[in-house]
Amino acid sequence: MRLAVDVMGGDNAPEAILKGCVLALSALDDHDALLLVGPGGLIEDWLRSAGVSDSRLMIEHASERIEMHESPARAVRQKQDSSIVRMCKLASPKAEHPADAALSAGNTGACVAGATMYMKRLHGAHRPGIAVTIPTFSGPVVMCDAGANPEPKISHLAQYAVMAEIYAANVHGVDKPRIAMLNIGEEEAKGTRATKLVHETLKAATCLNYIGFIEGRDIFEGAADVIVTDGFVGNSLLKLSEGLARSLFKAFANAVIEADPTLAPKLAPLADNLRKKVDYHEHGGAPLLGVNGVCMICHGSAEPRSVASAIRQTQAFVKTGVNQAIVGRLSELAPAIEAHAHPEVLSTPGGAR
């Protein structure tokens, strides 16, 4: 596998990204390569100072960087030598020696715009969506979309169910993933008109293991393996769950110290094991499903271990042929989706970044 990595993406770049790449070397084969995309001199200096010399680390110079606050589409058009654009070009099927995948913790919108512009869309895919893995005590739950498409059409959401199903099965090894539509209630009478139309569309696709509506509180109870929602709600839910998990662990630690400081060392191993089960760093990245290539998007606060985890995830994505399976599944279900799809979009208060 040849993986193009945006060294300049993320709050902790470039050091955290480069450390993550070095950590991931132990999981790579001799013929694999990580293409480190960013300022060549900076990358060379870091590798030299870290005492790292490995032929699987190759430098691809990019002189510009897209910042988190920049307008994604404008930045992708104007900064052609940015690390994100260079990364997407390297992973484009039209590249002279295309990389198998691209990975970035940078501006999510720019990653989506760059991947869509240079990789194009998979055959039959209407709109790409981010499939994030939510760690729960019942196992991983795949939610799509998590921020790429805040105002989707009915067919977009139906296709997200199909694409996320393939991802959950191929990468996470879930047998016949249970698919649910996120709604304000489980009853069929609840929800917006558009939500109900998606529900009817997914019910019509009888080969899907669609179980109906699900409420937000049921996600962490293992009620479904795949959750379908729009990018605005998905992105908001994701960040809420991350913040809540951090707050709960902090509150628990403070309560233990206040009750009996001697308990803290004894409970530390147990707390660490629990934290790992619900820590998004353990799952690394989220693939942008629906593009004609592999684009893995990491959290903006990515640490070395989350970058290394995302690289391993990308390996699994490439090796298990997720995209090929998606194309076949979309073709199979296209008649059912098109027959029930409508042009309406979900009504949301704005876009997600």
HUWODA-V326107 format. One line per field, one symbol per residue. psi: psi as a letter, one per 30 degrees, with the letter a starting at -180 (. if undefined). burial: # if it has 9 or more other C-alpha atoms within 8 Angstrom, else .. Layout:
# HUWODA-V326107
psi: ???
burial: ???
This chain:
# HUWODA-V326107
psi: kjkkkjfgklfglfeeeeeeeeefefflleflkjjjjajeeeeeeeeeffhkjkffjkkjkkflkjleflkeeeeeefifgleeeeeeeegkffleiklflkkkgajeeeeeeeeeeefallkfkeklkkjkjjklfglkkkkjlgfeifilleeeeeeeeeeeeeeeeeefgkkikkklkklflfkffllleeeeeeeeeeefiffkikgalkleffegggflfkkkllfeeeeeeeeeeeeeeeeeeeeeeeeeeeejfffeeefeeeeeeeeefgkffffdlkkjkfliajjkklkfgkleeeeeeeeeeeeeeeegheeeeeeeeeeefeeeeeffllfllkjlfalk.
burial: ##########.###.#########.......#########..##.###.......#####.#####...#.##.##..#.############..#..###################.#####..##.##########..################################..#..##########...##..############...##.####..#####.#############.#...#..#...#...#..##.....##..........#.########################.#################..###.###.##..#..##..##...##....##.
